[in-house]
Amino acid sequence: MKSLITHIANRPGHDYRYAIDNAKISTQLGWKPAYTFKAGIIQTVC
């Protein structure tokens, strides 16, 4: 099965990290997340 896997180089412009800044939606609309990150991960995994 491992013989079917072909590793390729990363594509140009590949993002290694993604981050979200919710400051604008929080300040302008008063939005708050319904779950903390930890609680959301637990809900997702379980």
Secondary structure, DSSP 8 states (H G I E B T S, - for coil): -GGG-------TT--S------HHHHHHH----SS-HHHHHHHHH-
